[in-house]
Amino acid sequence: MKKIEIKPSYTSFVIVLLTVFTLLFSCDDNLQEDEMDIVNPYVISYNPVSGVDGVSLSSNLVITFDDIVFKGQGKITITTNDESGKQVIDVNDPNVTLNNVNRVMTINPRDFLSGRNYQVVLDKGFVVDKAGNKYFGMPDNEKWTFISGGNPGDLDAPELVSLTPMDDDTEARIFAMELTFNEDVKTVTGNFLVYDGDTHDVVHTIDAEGPAISVNGKVIKISYPTPLGFGKNYYVKFESGVISDLSGNPFVGIADNTSFNFTTLNGSASELVVHLPFDTDLSDISGNKFDAVLGPTASSEVTFENDATRGQVARFNAGSYAQLPVHPLLRSVSTTDDFSVNLWVKLAGTDSDPVIIGNKSWASGGNPGWLLCTDDGHEYAPGNGTDHGWIAVIADDPKNDNRMDWRAAAMNPQAPALADDIWHMVTMVFDRTNGKLSMYLDGVEFSNSTIASSFNLNTLPGPLYDVTNDYPITIWEDGTGGYNASDVRRAAMTGLMDDLRIYNKVLTLAEINNLFID
């Protein structure tokens, strides 16, 4: 029988190819391209590069993948020869992020220790691609290692030298605490916890990297979000590593309730809330320790000198100002809170209306609060036809422009000049019980019976401070610390101040006269 040989034509060959293609790629109309992806995602680069030396202690770890990836399940483990430097970070931690179309992963670890050998290990499956293929783990012959920078010789943790308040202190201040170490330090992730010593409840949780923390070399100052109570027991805790030296060596922390415990001062328990004698510093001797501090935006220092008339006094140089702390006792918080302000001042007249003392924003007289200022004091003298000279401006909160202005030139008789380069004692009495503002210069009250209603504090029923901004009582500036500084004429005001006293009562005329002759 004759053998028949079949030779496929070109057309039949094409048909065969199309059939195979159809079977492979079109047998299921719902088949997606990703379902054909069977390749596991892998790393194409590490940063820092493996084997590199001198990596910054605050560096991030950056991984670039060959494909688009998503967070899976697993951890990034960072190890070194010091157990305190070990970190295990879950891939779903917020410190792990994906960007650049999900091809680049950034890991933000705690700061590295100084001069250490580090190795990073990535768990299998800690990322997956769109098809669900898992990262297969680091190859056996691949390691991600590096050496941190800094000072390799510094392997010792910082040591705590002193505490303010001291442990077991019975006269602790209520606004802040300080920790002093034997070397420069820094704060890292974590919290300082202040506990009520009697109930053991947390009173304050203070972010170690937040605005309440101030680090100056070896000293860490921690300000309380709100003042502690007078005459109360407290203790402080924080975890290891919240404080470290600049090489990253962690301080062990305080884990018990006896290593840093204290009792706050009892307070003055008197009607004298603040008394700044201005002898050598800005300290308060009232018993409340409401010490003033140099204003945060001051461009010069407050200095102290011996005056022939008043003895030791403070000089407020151009650009300097000070602030009292914020505390309920230093606010006029209701319609029934009486208070009085008494101070000695010596200054030469200046143009415009710079503030001497107050707690309000002077951008508008209708802003809540009170203040004392000169007003074209360089040209004012009683009877010379010049308005104002010096004024007290008061408004309540909420702001409704229902302000009250006491003006030296509007009194009958006109009040003497304040800015005449002579020592004067100014007394401001806010009698909210009886609804009256009284102003005294050198123990003499100046008013005008024809405009008595203008000084009726009952027309200002709200609190005499800015409830929203809670500006501090500020000396030689307005409450914002920026009004005098915003104008060259006002910023030029210099002068002397002595014996500032603030009372939470109405001073009587006899008490005022005693202050004048004291």
NORLINRA-V90940 format. One record per run of one state. SS is the DSSP state (H for helix, E for strand, C for the rest). FROM is the first residue (numbers start at 1). TO is the last residue. Records with the same first field share a line. If there is no record, write none. Layout:
SS = FROM-TO  FROM-TO
This chain:
C = 1-9  26-32  37-42  48-51  56-60  66-68  72-74  80-82  86-86  91-95  100-103  108-116  123-126  130-133  135-143  149-159  165-168  173-175  182-184  188-190  197-201  208-212  217-218  224-232  239-242  246-249  251-253  255-260  265-271  277-292  295-301  308-310  317-321  324-327  331-338  349-354  359-368  376-388  396-403  411-419  421-423  432-435  442-443  446-448  460-473  476-483  487-487  492-494  504-508  518-518
H = 10-25  33-36  83-85  328-330  408-410  449-455  457-459  484-486  488-491  509-517
E = 43-47  52-55  61-65  69-71  75-79  87-90  96-99  104-107  117-122  127-129  134-134  144-148  160-164  169-172  176-181  185-187  191-196  202-207  213-216  219-223  233-238  243-245  250-250  254-254  261-264  272-276  293-294  302-307  311-316  322-323  339-348  355-358  369-375  389-395  404-407  420-420  424-431  436-441  444-445  456-456  474-475  495-503
